[in-house]
Amino acid sequence: MTTAQIIRTVAELAAVILVICGVLNEDRIIKFEDQIISKVKSFLKSDKKN
């Protein structure tokens, strides 16, 4: 195996592990996304007032 193949294999393995973790913790990720979206919206609203 060349170095490029090893790096590609490690990256693919990391992607698979992250997908599995994402599926298992889907509810927590959705809550986190909702919090981020609400913070960004409130920041944009306060920024427009100034």
PDB file of N, H, CA, C and O in Angstrom:
ATOM      1  N   MET A   1       0.833  -1.187   0.000  1.00  0.00           N
ATOM      2  CA  MET A   1       0.000   0.000   0.000  1.00  0.00           C
ATOM      3  C   MET A   1       0.874   1.245   0.000  1.00  0.00           C
ATOM      4  O   MET A   1       1.893   1.325   0.686  1.00  0.00           O
ATOM      5  N   THR A   2       0.442   2.191  -0.782  1.00  0.00           N
ATOM      6  H   THR A   2      -0.385   2.126  -1.339  1.00  0.00           H
ATOM      7  CA  THR A   2       1.164   3.454  -0.786  1.00  0.00           C
ATOM      8  C   THR A   2       0.636   4.346   0.336  1.00  0.00           C
ATOM      9  O   THR A   2      -0.377   4.053   0.971  1.00  0.00           O
ATOM     10  N   THR A   3       1.347   5.425   0.552  1.00  0.00           N
ATOM     11  H   THR A   3       2.170   5.663   0.037  1.00  0.00           H
ATOM     12  CA  THR A   3       0.946   6.356   1.607  1.00  0.00           C
ATOM     13  C   THR A   3      -0.421   6.958   1.303  1.00  0.00           C
ATOM     14  O   THR A   3      -1.234   7.135   2.211  1.00  0.00           O
ATOM     15  N   ALA A   4      -0.680   7.272   0.049  1.00  0.00           N
ATOM     16  H   ALA A   4      -0.020   7.128  -0.688  1.00  0.00           H
ATOM     17  CA  ALA A   4      -1.970   7.859  -0.334  1.00  0.00           C
ATOM     18  C   ALA A   4      -3.118   6.896  -0.052  1.00  0.00           C
ATOM     19  O   ALA A   4      -4.183   7.318   0.397  1.00  0.00           O
ATOM     20  N   GLN A   5      -2.913   5.620  -0.307  1.00  0.00           N
ATOM     21  H   GLN A   5      -2.048   5.277  -0.671  1.00  0.00           H
ATOM     22  CA  GLN A   5      -3.950   4.621  -0.036  1.00  0.00           C
ATOM     23  C   GLN A   5      -4.194   4.494   1.461  1.00  0.00           C
ATOM     24  O   GLN A   5      -5.339   4.344   1.888  1.00  0.00           O
ATOM     25  N   ILE A   6      -3.164   4.551   2.243  1.00  0.00           N
ATOM     26  H   ILE A   6      -2.234   4.673   1.896  1.00  0.00           H
ATOM     27  CA  ILE A   6      -3.308   4.444   3.696  1.00  0.00           C
ATOM     28  C   ILE A   6      -4.083   5.646   4.227  1.00  0.00           C
ATOM     29  O   ILE A   6      -4.983   5.489   5.052  1.00  0.00           O
ATOM     30  N   ILE A   7      -3.738   6.846   3.757  1.00  0.00           N
ATOM     31  H   ILE A   7      -3.007   6.974   3.087  1.00  0.00           H
ATOM     32  CA  ILE A   7      -4.446   8.048   4.202  1.00  0.00           C
ATOM     33  C   ILE A   7      -5.905   7.986   3.784  1.00  0.00           C
ATOM     34  O   ILE A   7      -6.789   8.353   4.558  1.00  0.00           O
ATOM     35  N   ARG A   8      -6.166   7.525   2.564  1.00  0.00           N
ATOM     36  H   ARG A   8      -5.449   7.226   1.934  1.00  0.00           H
ATOM     37  CA  ARG A   8      -7.549   7.402   2.078  1.00  0.00           C
ATOM     38  C   ARG A   8      -8.332   6.402   2.915  1.00  0.00           C
ATOM     39  O   ARG A   8      -9.484   6.660   3.262  1.00  0.00           O
ATOM     40  N   THR A   9      -7.732   5.276   3.242  1.00  0.00           N
ATOM     41  H   THR A   9      -6.796   5.067   2.960  1.00  0.00           H
ATOM     42  CA  THR A   9      -8.398   4.257   4.044  1.00  0.00           C
ATOM     43  C   THR A   9      -8.723   4.784   5.439  1.00  0.00           C
ATOM     44  O   THR A   9      -9.813   4.541   5.956  1.00  0.00           O
ATOM     45  N   VAL A  10      -7.795   5.492   6.043  1.00  0.00           N
ATOM     46  H   VAL A  10      -6.909   5.689   5.623  1.00  0.00           H
ATOM     47  CA  VAL A  10      -8.022   6.061   7.373  1.00  0.00           C
ATOM     48  C   VAL A  10      -9.143   7.097   7.319  1.00  0.00           C
ATOM     49  O   VAL A  10      -9.987   7.141   8.214  1.00  0.00           O
ATOM     50  N   ALA A  11      -9.159   7.934   6.273  1.00  0.00           N
ATOM     51  H   ALA A  11      -8.474   7.898   5.546  1.00  0.00           H
ATOM     52  CA  ALA A  11     -10.207   8.941   6.132  1.00  0.00           C
ATOM     53  C   ALA A  11     -11.576   8.278   5.932  1.00  0.00           C
ATOM     54  O   ALA A  11     -12.569   8.730   6.502  1.00  0.00           O
ATOM     55  N   GLU A  12     -11.632   7.231   5.140  1.00  0.00           N
ATOM     56  H   GLU A  12     -10.825   6.865   4.676  1.00  0.00           H
ATOM     57  CA  GLU A  12     -12.900   6.515   4.931  1.00  0.00           C
ATOM     58  C   GLU A  12     -13.380   5.867   6.220  1.00  0.00           C
ATOM     59  O   GLU A  12     -14.574   5.898   6.519  1.00  0.00           O
ATOM     60  N   LEU A  13     -12.479   5.290   6.976  1.00  0.00           N
ATOM     61  H   LEU A  13     -11.510   5.265   6.733  1.00  0.00           H
ATOM     62  CA  LEU A  13     -12.843   4.674   8.249  1.00  0.00           C
ATOM     63  C   LEU A  13     -13.366   5.727   9.222  1.00  0.00           C
ATOM     64  O   LEU A  13     -14.351   5.489   9.921  1.00  0.00           O
ATOM     65  N   ALA A  14     -12.720   6.880   9.273  1.00  0.00           N
ATOM     66  H   ALA A  14     -11.920   7.074   8.705  1.00  0.00           H
ATOM     67  CA  ALA A  14     -13.173   7.963  10.144  1.00  0.00           C
ATOM     68  C   ALA A  14     -14.560   8.437   9.722  1.00  0.00           C
ATOM     69  O   ALA A  14     -15.397   8.723  10.577  1.00  0.00           O
ATOM     70  N   ALA A  15     -14.816   8.524   8.422  1.00  0.00           N
ATOM     71  H   ALA A  15     -14.136   8.292   7.727  1.00  0.00           H
ATOM     72  CA  ALA A  15     -16.128   8.957   7.929  1.00  0.00           C
ATOM     73  C   ALA A  15     -17.209   7.965   8.337  1.00  0.00           C
ATOM     74  O   ALA A  15     -18.296   8.370   8.751  1.00  0.00           O
ATOM     75  N   VAL A  16     -16.927   6.691   8.227  1.00  0.00           N
ATOM     76  H   VAL A  16     -16.045   6.362   7.891  1.00  0.00           H
ATOM     77  CA  VAL A  16     -17.906   5.664   8.607  1.00  0.00           C
ATOM     78  C   VAL A  16     -18.199   5.736  10.103  1.00  0.00           C
ATOM     79  O   VAL A  16     -19.355   5.635  10.515  1.00  0.00           O
ATOM     80  N   ILE A  17     -17.176   5.908  10.904  1.00  0.00           N
ATOM     81  H   ILE A  17     -16.237   5.990  10.570  1.00  0.00           H
ATOM     82  CA  ILE A  17     -17.366   5.997  12.359  1.00  0.00           C
ATOM     83  C   ILE A  17     -18.192   7.231  12.710  1.00  0.00           C
ATOM     84  O   ILE A  17     -19.073   7.161  13.568  1.00  0.00           O
ATOM     85  N   LEU A  18     -17.913   8.374  12.049  1.00  0.00           N
ATOM     86  H   LEU A  18     -17.198   8.430  11.352  1.00  0.00           H
ATOM     87  CA  LEU A  18     -18.679   9.592  12.316  1.00  0.00           C
ATOM     88  C   LEU A  18     -20.143   9.440  11.904  1.00  0.00           C
ATOM     89  O   LEU A  18     -21.031   9.952  12.586  1.00  0.00           O
ATOM     90  N   VAL A  19     -20.403   8.752  10.811  1.00  0.00           N
ATOM     91  H   VAL A  19     -19.683   8.336  10.256  1.00  0.00           H
ATOM     92  CA  VAL A  19     -21.792   8.522  10.385  1.00  0.00           C
ATOM     93  C   VAL A  19     -22.520   7.652  11.402  1.00  0.00           C
ATOM     94  O   VAL A  19     -23.667   7.931  11.750  1.00  0.00           O
ATOM     95  N   ILE A  20     -21.870   6.614  11.874  1.00  0.00           N
ATOM     96  H   ILE A  20     -20.938   6.388  11.592  1.00  0.00           H
ATOM     97  CA  ILE A  20     -22.490   5.732  12.867  1.00  0.00           C
ATOM     98  C   ILE A  20     -22.775   6.502  14.150  1.00  0.00           C
ATOM     99  O   ILE A  20     -23.855   6.368  14.726  1.00  0.00           O
ATOM    100  N   CYS A  21     -21.822   7.302  14.601  1.00  0.00           N
ATOM    101  H   CYS A  21     -20.945   7.411  14.133  1.00  0.00           H
ATOM    102  CA  CYS A  21     -22.040   8.117  15.811  1.00  0.00           C
ATOM    103  C   CYS A  21     -23.166   9.113  15.598  1.00  0.00           C
ATOM    104  O   CYS A  21     -23.953   9.364  16.511  1.00  0.00           O
ATOM    105  N   GLY A  22     -23.252   9.681  14.408  1.00  0.00           N
ATOM    106  H   GLY A  22     -22.613   9.478  13.667  1.00  0.00           H
ATOM    107  CA  GLY A  22     -24.323  10.622  14.093  1.00  0.00           C
ATOM    108  C   GLY A  22     -25.685   9.975  14.134  1.00  0.00           C
ATOM    109  O   GLY A  22     -26.644  10.575  14.621  1.00  0.00           O
ATOM    110  N   VAL A  23     -25.786   8.763  13.631  1.00  0.00           N
ATOM    111  H   VAL A  23     -25.008   8.276  13.236  1.00  0.00           H
ATOM    112  CA  VAL A  23     -27.065   8.050  13.645  1.00  0.00           C
ATOM    113  C   VAL A  23     -27.461   7.692  15.075  1.00  0.00           C
ATOM    114  O   VAL A  23     -28.633   7.791  15.438  1.00  0.00           O
ATOM    115  N   LEU A  24     -26.508   7.283  15.872  1.00  0.00           N
ATOM    116  H   LEU A  24     -25.556   7.202  15.577  1.00  0.00           H
ATOM    117  CA  LEU A  24     -26.808   6.876  17.240  1.00  0.00           C
ATOM    118  C   LEU A  24     -27.182   8.064  18.129  1.00  0.00           C
ATOM    119  O   LEU A  24     -27.954   7.909  19.075  1.00  0.00           O
ATOM    120  N   ASN A  25     -26.638   9.251  17.831  1.00  0.00           N
ATOM    121  H   ASN A  25     -26.010   9.377  17.063  1.00  0.00           H
ATOM    122  CA  ASN A  25     -26.884  10.438  18.654  1.00  0.00           C
ATOM    123  C   ASN A  25     -27.690  11.490  17.899  1.00  0.00           C
ATOM    124  O   ASN A  25     -27.483  12.688  18.090  1.00  0.00           O
ATOM    125  N   GLU A  26     -28.589  11.054  17.062  1.00  0.00           N
ATOM    126  H   GLU A  26     -28.758  10.081  16.907  1.00  0.00           H
ATOM    127  CA  GLU A  26     -29.324  11.956  16.173  1.00  0.00           C
ATOM    128  C   GLU A  26     -30.109  13.016  16.945  1.00  0.00           C
ATOM    129  O   GLU A  26     -30.102  14.185  16.559  1.00  0.00           O
ATOM    130  N   ASP A  27     -30.773  12.633  18.011  1.00  0.00           N
ATOM    131  H   ASP A  27     -30.778  11.683  18.324  1.00  0.00           H
ATOM    132  CA  ASP A  27     -31.582  13.581  18.776  1.00  0.00           C
ATOM    133  C   ASP A  27     -30.725  14.690  19.382  1.00  0.00           C
ATOM    134  O   ASP A  27     -31.108  15.859  19.348  1.00  0.00           O
ATOM    135  N   ARG A  28     -29.589  14.336  19.924  1.00  0.00           N
ATOM    136  H   ARG A  28     -29.277  13.386  19.951  1.00  0.00           H
ATOM    137  CA  ARG A  28     -28.701  15.335  20.519  1.00  0.00           C
ATOM    138  C   ARG A  28     -28.152  16.275  19.458  1.00  0.00           C
ATOM    139  O   ARG A  28     -28.009  17.472  19.705  1.00  0.00           O
ATOM    140  N   ILE A  29     -27.844  15.748  18.285  1.00  0.00           N
ATOM    141  H   ILE A  29     -27.961  14.775  18.084  1.00  0.00           H
ATOM    142  CA  ILE A  29     -27.318  16.572  17.203  1.00  0.00           C
ATOM    143  C   ILE A  29     -28.382  17.552  16.720  1.00  0.00           C
ATOM    144  O   ILE A  29     -28.076  18.712  16.446  1.00  0.00           O
ATOM    145  N   ILE A  30     -29.628  17.096  16.613  1.00  0.00           N
ATOM    146  H   ILE A  30     -29.876  16.153  16.835  1.00  0.00           H
ATOM    147  CA  ILE A  30     -30.716  17.970  16.178  1.00  0.00           C
ATOM    148  C   ILE A  30     -30.927  19.094  17.185  1.00  0.00           C
ATOM    149  O   ILE A  30     -31.120  20.243  16.789  1.00  0.00           O
ATOM    150  N   LYS A  31     -30.895  18.782  18.485  1.00  0.00           N
ATOM    151  H   LYS A  31     -30.738  17.848  18.807  1.00  0.00           H
ATOM    152  CA  LYS A  31     -31.034  19.820  19.508  1.00  0.00           C
ATOM    153  C   LYS A  31     -29.904  20.836  19.398  1.00  0.00           C
ATOM    154  O   LYS A  31     -30.136  22.040  19.502  1.00  0.00           O
ATOM    155  N   PHE A  32     -28.692  20.356  19.190  1.00  0.00           N
ATOM    156  H   PHE A  32     -28.504  19.378  19.105  1.00  0.00           H
ATOM    157  CA  PHE A  32     -27.535  21.244  19.051  1.00  0.00           C
ATOM    158  C   PHE A  32     -27.693  22.160  17.836  1.00  0.00           C
ATOM    159  O   PHE A  32     -27.419  23.357  17.918  1.00  0.00           O
ATOM    160  N   GLU A  33     -28.135  21.594  16.709  1.00  0.00           N
ATOM    161  H   GLU A  33     -28.357  20.621  16.642  1.00  0.00           H
ATOM    162  CA  GLU A  33     -28.345  22.401  15.506  1.00  0.00           C
ATOM    163  C   GLU A  33     -29.404  23.469  15.736  1.00  0.00           C
ATOM    164  O   GLU A  33     -29.243  24.609  15.299  1.00  0.00           O
ATOM    165  N   ASP A  34     -30.489  23.106  16.422  1.00  0.00           N
ATOM    166  H   ASP A  34     -30.619  22.180  16.777  1.00  0.00           H
ATOM    167  CA  ASP A  34     -31.551  24.068  16.702  1.00  0.00           C
ATOM    168  C   ASP A  34     -31.040  25.215  17.584  1.00  0.00           C
ATOM    169  O   ASP A  34     -31.407  26.370  17.372  1.00  0.00           O
ATOM    170  N   GLN A  35     -30.200  24.898  18.566  1.00  0.00           N
ATOM    171  H   GLN A  35     -29.902  23.959  18.738  1.00  0.00           H
ATOM    172  CA  GLN A  35     -29.623  25.927  19.426  1.00  0.00           C
ATOM    173  C   GLN A  35     -28.741  26.874  18.628  1.00  0.00           C
ATOM    174  O   GLN A  35     -28.802  28.089  18.812  1.00  0.00           O
ATOM    175  N   ILE A  36     -27.925  26.323  17.747  1.00  0.00           N
ATOM    176  H   ILE A  36     -27.875  25.336  17.598  1.00  0.00           H
ATOM    177  CA  ILE A  36     -27.035  27.154  16.928  1.00  0.00           C
ATOM    178  C   ILE A  36     -27.860  28.062  16.019  1.00  0.00           C
ATOM    179  O   ILE A  36     -27.556  29.248  15.890  1.00  0.00           O
ATOM    180  N   ILE A  37     -28.894  27.520  15.390  1.00  0.00           N
ATOM    181  H   ILE A  37     -29.141  26.557  15.494  1.00  0.00           H
ATOM    182  CA  ILE A  37     -29.731  28.315  14.487  1.00  0.00           C
ATOM    183  C   ILE A  37     -30.413  29.444  15.241  1.00  0.00           C
ATOM    184  O   ILE A  37     -30.460  30.572  14.750  1.00  0.00           O
ATOM    185  N   SER A  38     -30.943  29.160  16.431  1.00  0.00           N
ATOM    186  H   SER A  38     -30.904  28.243  16.830  1.00  0.00           H
ATOM    187  CA  SER A  38     -31.619  30.212  17.186  1.00  0.00           C
ATOM    188  C   SER A  38     -30.633  31.296  17.636  1.00  0.00           C
ATOM    189  O   SER A  38     -30.982  32.476  17.648  1.00  0.00           O
ATOM    190  N   LYS A  39     -29.409  30.912  18.004  1.00  0.00           N
ATOM    191  H   LYS A  39     -29.125  29.953  17.994  1.00  0.00           H
ATOM    192  CA  LYS A  39     -28.407  31.903  18.391  1.00  0.00           C
ATOM    193  C   LYS A  39     -28.009  32.777  17.208  1.00  0.00           C
ATOM    194  O   LYS A  39     -27.829  33.984  17.366  1.00  0.00           O
ATOM    195  N   VAL A  40     -27.871  32.189  16.039  1.00  0.00           N
ATOM    196  H   VAL A  40     -28.017  31.208  15.911  1.00  0.00           H
ATOM    197  CA  VAL A  40     -27.511  32.957  14.853  1.00  0.00           C
ATOM    198  C   VAL A  40     -28.638  33.917  14.495  1.00  0.00           C
ATOM    199  O   VAL A  40     -28.387  35.073  14.154  1.00  0.00           O
ATOM    200  N   LYS A  41     -29.889  33.438  14.571  1.00  0.00           N
ATOM    201  H   LYS A  41     -30.093  32.499  14.848  1.00  0.00           H
ATOM    202  CA  LYS A  41     -31.025  34.311  14.263  1.00  0.00           C
ATOM    203  C   LYS A  41     -31.093  35.487  15.236  1.00  0.00           C
ATOM    204  O   LYS A  41     -31.308  36.624  14.817  1.00  0.00           O
ATOM    205  N   SER A  42     -30.912  35.224  16.519  1.00  0.00           N
ATOM    206  H   SER A  42     -30.737  34.300  16.860  1.00  0.00           H
ATOM    207  CA  SER A  42     -30.967  36.313  17.490  1.00  0.00           C
ATOM    208  C   SER A  42     -29.805  37.285  17.296  1.00  0.00           C
ATOM    209  O   SER A  42     -29.971  38.489  17.493  1.00  0.00           O
ATOM    210  N   PHE A  43     -28.653  36.787  16.919  1.00  0.00           N
ATOM    211  H   PHE A  43     -28.518  35.809  16.760  1.00  0.00           H
ATOM    212  CA  PHE A  43     -27.513  37.658  16.652  1.00  0.00           C
ATOM    213  C   PHE A  43     -27.787  38.537  15.441  1.00  0.00           C
ATOM    214  O   PHE A  43     -27.485  39.731  15.454  1.00  0.00           O
ATOM    215  N   LEU A  44     -28.362  37.948  14.390  1.00  0.00           N
ATOM    216  H   LEU A  44     -28.607  36.979  14.380  1.00  0.00           H
ATOM    217  CA  LEU A  44     -28.655  38.725  13.187  1.00  0.00           C
ATOM    218  C   LEU A  44     -29.732  39.780  13.456  1.00  0.00           C
ATOM    219  O   LEU A  44     -29.671  40.882  12.910  1.00  0.00           O
ATOM    220  N   LYS A  45     -30.723  39.442  14.301  1.00  0.00           N
ATOM    221  H   LYS A  45     -30.772  38.547  14.744  1.00  0.00           H
ATOM    222  CA  LYS A  45     -31.752  40.412  14.644  1.00  0.00           C
ATOM    223  C   LYS A  45     -31.161  41.580  15.416  1.00  0.00           C
ATOM    224  O   LYS A  45     -31.477  42.735  15.133  1.00  0.00           O
ATOM    225  N   SER A  46     -30.308  41.290  16.388  1.00  0.00           N
ATOM    226  H   SER A  46     -30.051  40.351  16.619  1.00  0.00           H
ATOM    227  CA  SER A  46     -29.715  42.361  17.197  1.00  0.00           C
ATOM    228  C   SER A  46     -28.735  43.186  16.357  1.00  0.00           C
ATOM    229  O   SER A  46     -28.557  44.379  16.603  1.00  0.00           O
ATOM    230  N   ASP A  47     -28.107  42.556  15.375  1.00  0.00           N
ATOM    231  H   ASP A  47     -28.251  41.587  15.175  1.00  0.00           H
ATOM    232  CA  ASP A  47     -27.162  43.258  14.516  1.00  0.00           C
ATOM    233  C   ASP A  47     -27.897  44.238  13.597  1.00  0.00           C
ATOM    234  O   ASP A  47     -27.368  45.308  13.297  1.00  0.00           O
ATOM    235  N   LYS A  48     -29.085  43.895  13.154  1.00  0.00           N
ATOM    236  H   LYS A  48     -29.514  43.025  13.398  1.00  0.00           H
ATOM    237  CA  LYS A  48     -29.850  44.770  12.268  1.00  0.00           C
ATOM    238  C   LYS A  48     -30.356  45.998  13.006  1.00  0.00           C
ATOM    239  O   LYS A  48     -30.516  47.052  12.392  1.00  0.00           O
ATOM    240  N   LYS A  49     -30.618  45.894  14.327  1.00  0.00           N
ATOM    241  H   LYS A  49     -30.488  45.038  14.826  1.00  0.00           H
ATOM    242  CA  LYS A  49     -31.123  47.016  15.116  1.00  0.00           C
ATOM    243  C   LYS A  49     -30.067  48.087  15.288  1.00  0.00           C
ATOM    244  O   LYS A  49     -30.403  49.267  15.393  1.00  0.00           O
ATOM    245  N   ASN A  50     -28.803  47.708  15.319  1.00  0.00           N
ATOM    246  H   ASN A  50     -28.530  46.750  15.234  1.00  0.00           H
ATOM    247  CA  ASN A  50     -27.719  48.668  15.558  1.00  0.00           C
ATOM    248  C   ASN A  50     -27.360  49.410  14.321  1.00  0.00           C
ATOM    249  O   ASN A  50     -26.466  50.256  14.347  1.00  0.00           O
TER     250      ASN A  50
END
